[in-house]
Amino acid sequence: MATEPTERAPMGLPTGPGAAAILAAGIGSLALGIFAFAGDAVPVIGRAFNFWNPTGALSGVTLTAIAVWLASWYALSRRWASREVNLVPVNVASFLMLAVALLLTFPPFMDLLQGK
């Protein structure tokens, strides 16, 4: 029985691209939380984020946060393209950024920070 030669997956793929994606997701989430809080707390910032009237500041908040996420992903992936990155601190930092972002978008917590 003849066997076809198989191509092996390269051993030791760099962790940099995956770490870049994970950290960029944390950065983008944190940007969303900060922008949402700032848009709600400061009327001038809220008006600046109003890109489309039917949604109000939410349109600018989400669009700007997506731009931050994409820019950070691009920059990190270029920097870490072929590097080995320790994923533990990247995952911890991303999780903490996500947790803070969730708190900043939670209305009772936002009201508490604003003194309402």
Steps between C-alpha positions, in 0.01 A plus 500: 500500500656828390481796731488859394760730653342730752605845590548562869387810677798710600610435854532787739272755342564844650253613765532866406210526255260332744623714787452809285139407429425429866662820628337708226159364604568614856617842383196543275265394780660742742478779242128426460448522877698821536329665203154394617566635850650824369215550254246454778683703765612800295236657272759657267660160439156344455417754231838440332425126486159560341581388145143401416200661675269195533756320720654802667847468653496122467577527128825685557593303810483166322657620176791661683550193721506279189764729349711471819460120497604470134794741538629321808458159337688618191783656702539205737479239224771680302721525807444141618462325163778247547563525873432271789290693750420382851123461486439506877553877551324573171195299607495651850529854364229436241267350759551797734435746217184311407381500864556876531324556168199301616482703819526827308207401277282377789250784567483469882881511520516793257244687711697425815819642345314808382340556841143465371 
